[in-house]
Amino acid sequence: MPCVLLPCRRNRIRPSRSSLLTGTSALLFVMWSATGHHAAASPVAGSVAIPSAPTQPFSIPAQPLARALASLGAQTGMQIAFDSATISGARSGAVTGQMTTEQALSGLLAGTGITYRKTGAHSVSLVRAPSTITLDPVRVEGQGSEGGRKGWKEEQIAVYATSGRAGLVPKNSSAATKTDTPLIETPESVSVVTRAQLDQQNARTIAEALRYNAGVSGDVASGYTTRFDMVEIRGFQGAAGADEFVDNLRLFNGAYYATQQIDPYLLDRIDILKGPPSVLYGQSNPGGAIVLTTKQPTATPVHSVSVEGGTYGYVRGTADFGGRIDRDGKWLYRIAATATTSGTQDEHTRNERFGVLPSLTWTPNDRLTMTLSAFWQRDPRGGNFDTAPLQGTILPNPNGQISDHFYPGDPNFETYKRTQTAVNYHLSYRIAPNWTFKSFARYANVGAFFQQVSSGGMLDDDNRTLERAAYGSEEHFDTITVEEQILGHFRTGPVRHNVIVGGNWQNIRDSANLYYGEAPSLDVFAPTYGQSIGKLDLYEAQSITTNQEGIYGEDQMTWGRLHVQGGVRHDWSTIDTRDQTDSGGSFNQSDQATTWRGGILYAFPIGLSPYFHYAESFQPANNLSFNGTPFKPTRGRQFEVGLKYQPHNFNGFFTLALYDLKQSNVLVTDPVHIDFYTQTGGIRSRGIELEAHVDLTRNLNIIAAYTYQDVAYTRGSGDLTGERPIAVPKQTFSVWGHYDLRNGPLRGLGFGAGVRYNGNTLVDNTLEYVTPSYVLVDAQAQYSLDAVAPRLKGMLFQVTAQNLLNQRYYPSCAGADTGCYIGANRNVIGKVTYSW
């Protein structure tokens, strides 16, 4: 029973329950608080001084309590559940010296009026006055005993906070609601890739990072390419992949080949929202969005450097430093940087990237926090992003199979350069105990120069000669994005409300010149490079200015175990297109749209949460019909039902989702004027997704995902009606497991393996050709040197292998007359990391 009188013992935990609660999640506190119990269980400022408890050094300055708890969790691991209102406005005490974890926690809570109680052998909760909503579960690492009569033993408690260092089992997401909300209380499907997973699998691109999630397909382009994040969600993607947002604000794509992109090393976590996200994020495609969170300043010192090398001359160096600038922790800093150079499996091509993300946080008091950051990333080379002909890849060729190192371009002509810069600020100001104002802004500049000799897709009659053409692009755009939010929580009788009201404005000014020229043909089985390519001719010069304004509001209501969500947004969009080469291509387009979403979820005491969710989207279509009329925005709507499960007796999270998603006003080829479009089409996606993140034991964790999606063009799509879009598999399955040896002579060794299955995809919008389905195997091993040499603490050796069995496969095709992408060969990378 909860302890309701002060003072109380906080260490009465029966050993017989410890084995049942190892790895228990913060849902224990969520369910307990939902019943209306808010009793304290421990003294506010009392410290636990038990000489036999293990101790360690701490140095955590006085600061906002949420930040201090994150620091404690990052240092020790521990499981604390709390809600934002409980700690709102609270400032921690300073903790310095050698002490137990509970002493450190008590020191942080000293003088705050906040207590903590043990809800299990591996979980504690913070409790204050009963007037709050439940938000981020946080997990911390501490000690347990039985009434102080038996020997202490170590508890493994982890911390789930926005830092993303929560292992492989995420428990909360701020992306889905823009308020940190437990996933078990969020009535929609959300997948999370934590920093731990990114590190464990050594993901080098966003597409690689999402390979083990349901409803997401990242294998849609050639080999190891870094130009674009070609990711689709529930069968939908934009021109350069799914919509992406970084630190609450949109990443923009230019009209053609210039895109914003960020290296995964600079990120702390990735959230995948499935289904229309327009209510909170504005114009977007209906499949979903990828929300990226960058590495932020932290009071806990961060010092890490790594060097890695591998297949095709791959070399990479990274560095990550952060911590306090002053003793009080009012000034914090973080700087993360990465540099990569690599050959690729495509002959005569290279990838190169250099990126840095410095940030500075100022917290003068417990009400105001401001973070300033900058971002610079340069890609001097972008590898190959082209296809190979069907004959010799997915179709037989009497001359044999085309090499998986085949390069259809020309090394003397091929160029891809991109430079991105951005400055950002984020301000949070608590204007009242239960009300907070937040402001976000970003200015970004992107410039890209591209020229390439591209294949024509089909071979000549000799089955070896490939016709080619040369293309080029010079593109540059600037963007300004601003968003303001007011967040509040209050009660109306027994109902708790978590409200967000916001507005944003975004502007993009894009200019692009496109070039075209002829190029000599190429023998795909005996290619001759360095052939003469003439000067390219300018065939299109456009400038496009886009403005979008939006206002939105959402209320998350909780009544006992019932959670209800309702939100609405209205957007205004204007697009001014000026074509310097064709006056008929200049036009203005103004659109506005209202989108809604709502959801309901019931959190049963056993850890099951069934839910229903409805959402809408809109996206302007910047194009003209044959008669010169601008098209209406595409509209999307989705119905989703699902079941979430967060068990009590082990650390895990499971999601089952069934959805029906439709997009209307889709552009399809005009049957009368084939060089133009008509807006009569639609796409329907129905499917089922299962995803599991589980710590089966303290040593073994598993990630598993399955997707079945039935995607097809709907009535009004002409010849496409009833057909599946290209590059969309019907089924995908993946499982990743990792095991750490913590005892014995092999202590410090860890190893993992994964299997990925992708079903076939259509080459074009007929059933004539399909890519074969494929199964790939990944592997990983690591060794921590402090297991054998304490002086080498923080030194980690790691080896990762993608496509370990070197399976030849074709992730997708761009069309029968364009060709197919050849998948990445086996890549093996060795990495050394030193952290202190």
Buried (B, 14 or more C-beta within 10 A) or exposed (E): EBBEEEEBEBBBBEEEBBEBBBBBBBBBBBBBBBEEEBBBBBBBBBBBEEEEBEBEEBBBBBBBBBBBBBBBBBBBBBBBBBBBBBBBBBBBBBBEEEBBBBBBBBBBBBBBEBBBBBBBBBBBBBBBEEBBBBBBBBBBBBBBBBEEEEEBEEBBBBBBBBBBBBBBBBBBBBBBBBBBBBBBBBBBBBBBBBBBBBBBBBBBBBBBBBBBBBBBBBBBBBBBBBBBBBBBBBBBBBEBBBBBBBBBBBBBBBBBBBBBBBBBBBBBBBBBBBBBBBBBBBBBBBBBBBBBBBBBBBBBBBEBBBEBBBBBEBBBBBBBBBBBBEEBBBBBBBBBBBBBBBBBBBBBBBBBBBBBBBBBBBBEEBBBBBBBBBBBBBBBBBBBBBBBBBBBBBBEBEBEEBBBBBBBBBEEBBEBBBBBBBBBBBBBEBEEEBBBBBBBBBBBBBBBBBBBBBBBBBBEEEBBBBBBEBBBBBBBBBBEBBBBBBBBBBBEEEBBBBBBBBBBBBBBBBBBBBBEBEBBBBEBBEBEBEBEBEEBEEBBBBBBBBBBBBBBBBBBBBEEBEBBBBBBBBBBBBBBBBBBEEEEBBBEBEBEBEBBBBBBBBBEEEBBBBBBBBBBBBBBBBBBBEEEEBBBBBBBBBBBBBBBBBBBBBBBBBBBBBBBBBBBBBBBBBEEEEEBBBBBBBBBBBBBBBBBBBBBEEEEBBBBBBBBBBBBBBEBBBEBBEBBBBBBBBBBBBBBBBBBBEEEEEBBBBBBBBBBBBBBBBBBBBEEBBBEBBEBBBBBBBBBBBBEEEEEEEBBBBBBBBBBEEEEBBBBBBBBEBBBBBBBBBBBBEBBBBEE
